Each structure stands twice: as structure tokens, then as C-alpha cells.
């Protein structure tokens, strides 16, 4: 059974540059299963590859199925993410080329992604196993000084990562 924490937990402060990457796909033409299945099946091997090759920089990921598919992933840095996308020895580049050749501009399946370098943030996990950012960078119990979302958000402004970022400006 997955171990959950009854105590309210919050994520450790992520290092500067820790990046959240969201990627998803949406079926536009359900009656064209070869098109969207060909994209859908590319995703799991990519995630397996990234879990086997931790040095690529992906810290944690989860895949969600609903009206569409969403993968939430955390990365050591945006540079690692882009390096993976262009790495000739990783499965992304061939998938990207296949998509561009066969599916781009055909309006059968939609793909999207969003990249965020983590800045001000707050997290809480109650009755959860390590999840989200806490799974990626670790977690600790919420102390009395961080009991509210507002306080946790304020604390994230003074983490070493934030201080470095402000100095660099
Ligand atoms: C773990 C999964 C994935 C990650 C981390 C990832 C990451 C990225 C990143 C960072 C880029 C931007 C590259 C750049 O412009 O420098 C990109 C572009 C792209 N990816 Fe992925 N990707 C993933 C899965 C997929 C899958 C499954 C497909 C579809 C088969 C796909 C197709 C594409 C395409 C077509 C582009 C170019 C989009 C454009 O600029 O028009 N990716 N991906």
C-alpha cells in the first residue's frame, strides 16, 4: 500500500531554476484513432526513458487521463528540459519529427505544453504520499509559522533561490 502522511506537509524549497513542465494532448477527430493513438503511445516510453536516465533532469512526473491527457513533470532546470527535447539519443526528437511530418497542420490531434520556472509558490499535502513538487524535491511537516497559505507564499519569497534571483536582477 502507498504510504501516506496524515500530518500536513509542505514541499522543501526547490533549488533556483526548478521547472514545472505541463504537456498534454487532445483528440480533435475521435474517428481518426490512428492519428491520436500514434501520439498517445509516444508518451509512456518517453517517461520511462526519463525515469531510467535521471541525469536528464526530470525529477518527478505523473500522467493524468480525463477529457484529455495531461503529464505534470518537474525538472531540475529549463536547460535540462530543452536538452532532452533536442537530444539525438533520446526518444523525443524522433517523436517530434514524426509528428511534424505526419500530423502537424492536419487538425486531428492537438498537443500543448507550458513551462514555468518555479518562483513564488505555496504547497500543502494532507493524507498524501509524496506528490507534485514534494515528490520532486522532498517535503517536511508544516510548522506553526507556516500554517496558512499566505505565510507559505511569503516564505517562498525569502528562500535562497528567491534571494539569488533578486540579487541577479
Ligand atoms: C516527457 C514528454 C515530453 C517532453 C518533456 C517534451 C518536451 C518538449 C520541449 C521542451 C519542447 C520545446 C523544444 C524547443 O522548442 O526547444 C517540445 C517540443 C515539441 N514536442 Fe515535446 N515533449 C514531450 C513529449 C512529446 C510528445 C509525446 C510529442 C508528440 C509526439 C511531442 C511533440 C513535440 C513537438 C511536435 C514539438 C514542437 C512544437 C512546436 O514548436 O511547434 N513531445 N517538447
Boltz pocket constraint, residues with backbone or C-beta under 6 A from the ligand:
constraints:
  - pocket:
      binder: B
      contacts: [[A, 21], [A, 23], [A, 38], [A, 39], [A, 42], [A, 43], [A, 46], [A, 47], [A, 81], [A, 82], [A, 84], [A, 85], [A, 92], [A, 95], [A, 96], [A, 99], [A, 100], [A, 111], [A, 113]]
      max_distance: 6.0
